[in-house]
Amino acid sequence: MGARAENRPEDRLSGMAAFFADVGYKSTAEWKEEIVFFDSFKAPARGAADGSRPAIFPDGPGARLSPDQDPRVVFAGWLLAAQNPWFARNIVNRIWYWLQGRGIIHEPDDIRAGNPASNPELLAYLERELITAGYDWKRICRLILNSKTYQLSSVPGSEDAAGEAHFAFYPLRRLDAEVLIDAICRVTGTKE
C-alpha cells in the first residue's frame, strides 16, 4: 500500500496480521519456490475465547471472517475497492517509478502526508484511470509510455535542480545487472 507500518497503532497491525495468519506452506521441486495456501485447519474459531484477535482493515473497520473462508480473499476485496485510499495510488506511483526512475511520490514506498506528490493532479488522474480500467496495468503503462513526459530527452533543458522532481527531462538510469550481462553476452556472442 506504500505506507510504512511503523507508525500504525499495535492493534491495527495485529488486526491486519490476522488476514495472513492462517496460511500453510508446501515446498515444490523448484528449490527457491514454495506454495502458500489457506490452511483451514489453522483457522481458529473467529472471536473465540482463545485470545485470537479479530481481523481489522488498515483503515479501521473490522472484518467478519468465517473459519472456512480464506481471509486473504476478504483483504484483497477491500484492497481493490474503489474507495480504498491506498492501493490505486501506490500502484500507479510504482508503475511511474518503474518507467520513469522516480515516483510522483518519491520514494515510492513512503506515501504519507509529510511526503507529498510532486504532481498531485497527475497522480489523481492515474489513480482514476486505473480504477476505471478495472486495474488494467497495461492501460496505465500505455498511458505513461505514450505521454510526452516519458518521451522527453534525457538532456536537461536548464540547470534548475527541480527539473528532475517535476519530470522536465527523462532521467538517465543504470541498467540492472541482469540486463547488462545479457546485453554483453548478446553483443560478444558468448554465454554467461
C-alpha positions in Angstrom: 0.0 0.0 0.0 3.1 2.2 0.0 2.6 3.4 3.6 5.0 2.4 6.3 3.6 0.4 9.2 5.9 1.5 12.0 3.7 4.4 13.0 0.4 2.4 13.0 -1.2 1.5 16.3 -0.3 -2.0 17.5 -4.0 -3.1 17.5 -4.3 -2.2 13.8 -1.1 -4.1 12.9 -2.1 -7.2 14.7 -5.6 -6.9 13.3 -4.2 -6.7 9.8 -1.9 -9.7 10.5 -5.0 -11.8 11.2 -5.7 -11.7 7.5 -2.4 -13.6 6.8 -2.2 -15.8 9.9 -3.9 -18.9 8.6 -1.5 -19.9 5.8 0.4 -23.0 5.2 3.4 -23.7 3.1 4.3 -26.6 0.7 7.7 -27.0 -1.0 8.0 -27.8 -4.7 10.6 -29.4 -6.9 12.0 -25.9 -7.5 14.5 -25.1 -4.8 13.5 -21.4 -4.4 9.8 -21.8 -4.7 7.1 -22.8 -2.2 3.3 -22.8 -2.4 1.4 -20.6 0.1 -2.1 -21.7 0.7 -5.0 -21.1 3.1 -4.8 -23.8 5.8 -8.3 -24.2 7.2 -7.0 -26.4 10.0 -5.1 -23.5 11.3 -8.1 -21.2 11.2 -9.3 -20.7 14.7 -12.9 -20.0 15.6 -13.1 -16.3 14.9 -13.7 -14.3 18.1 -13.1 -17.4 20.2 -12.0 -17.3 23.8 -8.5 -18.5 22.8 -7.4 -14.8 22.6 -7.3 -14.7 18.8 -7.8 -11.1 17.6 -10.3 -10.1 15.1 -9.2 -9.1 11.6 -9.1 -5.3 11.2 -8.6 -3.5 7.9 -5.9 -0.8 7.9 -8.4 2.0 7.7 -10.1 0.8 10.9 -13.3 -1.3 10.4 -13.2 -4.9 11.4 -13.9 -7.8 9.2 -16.3 -10.8 9.7 -14.5 -14.0 8.8 -15.8 -17.5 8.9 -13.4 -20.3 9.7 -13.8 -21.8 6.3 -13.1 -18.5 4.5 -9.7 -17.5 3.2 -9.1 -14.1 5.0 -6.7 -13.1 2.2 -9.6 -13.0 -0.3 -11.5 -10.7 2.0 -8.5 -8.5 2.3 -8.0 -8.5 -1.5 -11.6 -7.4 -1.9 -11.1 -4.5 0.5 -7.8 -3.6 -1.2 -9.4 -3.4 -4.7 -12.4 -1.4 -3.6 -12.6 1.9 -5.5 -12.9 3.9 -2.2 -9.7 2.4 -0.9 -7.4 5.4 -0.4 -4.1 3.5 -0.7 -3.9 0.8 -3.3 -4.5 2.6 -6.6 -2.3 5.5 -5.5 0.5 3.2 -4.6 0.3 1.1 -7.8 0.3 4.0 -10.2 3.1 5.6 -8.3 5.1 2.4 -8.6 4.4 2.0 -12.3 5.5 5.6 -12.8 8.7 4.9 -10.8 9.5 1.7 -12.8 9.1 3.6 -16.1 10.5 7.0 -15.1 13.1 6.1 -12.5 11.4 8.4 -10.0 8.0 8.2 -8.4 5.4 11.0 -8.4 5.7 10.5 -4.7 9.4 9.9 -4.1 10.4 7.4 -2.6 7.7 5.1 -3.8 7.4 3.1 -0.6 7.0 6.3 1.6 3.4 7.5 0.9 2.5 9.8 3.8 1.2 13.3 4.4 4.8 14.6 5.0 6.0 13.4 1.6 3.6 15.0 -0.9 3.4 14.2 -4.6 5.3 16.4 -7.0 2.3 16.5 -9.2 -0.9 15.6 -7.2 -3.2 16.2 -10.3 -1.2 13.6 -12.3 -1.3 11.1 -9.5 -5.1 11.6 -9.0 -5.6 11.2 -12.8 -3.7 8.0 -13.0 -5.5 6.6 -9.9 -8.9 7.3 -11.5 -7.7 5.7 -14.8 -6.6 2.6 -13.0 -9.9 2.2 -11.2 -11.9 3.0 -14.3 -9.9 0.5 -16.3 -10.6 -2.3 -13.7 -7.0 -2.3 -12.5 -5.6 -2.9 -16.0 -1.9 -2.2 -15.6 -1.3 -2.4 -19.3 -3.6 0.5 -19.9 -1.7 2.6 -17.3 1.6 1.6 -18.8 0.3 2.6 -22.3 -0.8 6.0 -21.0 2.6 6.7 -19.4 4.6 5.3 -22.4 2.6 7.4 -24.9 2.9 10.5 -22.8 5.0 13.5 -23.8 6.7 13.3 -20.4 8.0 9.7 -21.0 9.2 10.7 -24.4 11.3 13.6 -23.3 15.0 13.8 -24.0 17.4 12.8 -21.3 19.3 16.1 -21.8 18.1 18.7 -19.2 16.8 21.9 -20.8 18.1 24.0 -17.9 20.2 23.9 -14.8 17.2 24.0 -12.5 17.6 21.3 -9.8 13.8 20.9 -9.5 13.6 19.7 -13.1 14.1 16.1 -12.1 11.4 16.2 -9.4 9.0 17.7 -12.0 9.9 15.3 -14.8 11.3 18.1 -17.1 13.6 15.5 -18.7 13.9 11.7 -18.8 16.4 10.7 -16.1 19.4 8.6 -17.1 19.4 5.3 -15.3 21.9 2.5 -14.9 21.0 -0.9 -16.4 20.1 -3.7 -14.0 23.0 -6.2 -13.6 21.0 -9.0 -15.4 20.1 -6.7 -18.3 23.7 -5.6 -18.6 25.1 -9.2 -18.6 22.5 -10.2 -21.2 23.5 -7.3 -23.4 27.2 -8.0 -23.1 26.6 -11.7 -23.9 24.5 -10.8 -26.9 27.0 -8.3 -28.3 30.0 -10.5 -27.8 28.3 -13.7 -28.9 29.1 -15.5 -25.7 27.2 -17.1 -22.9 27.3 -16.3 -19.3 
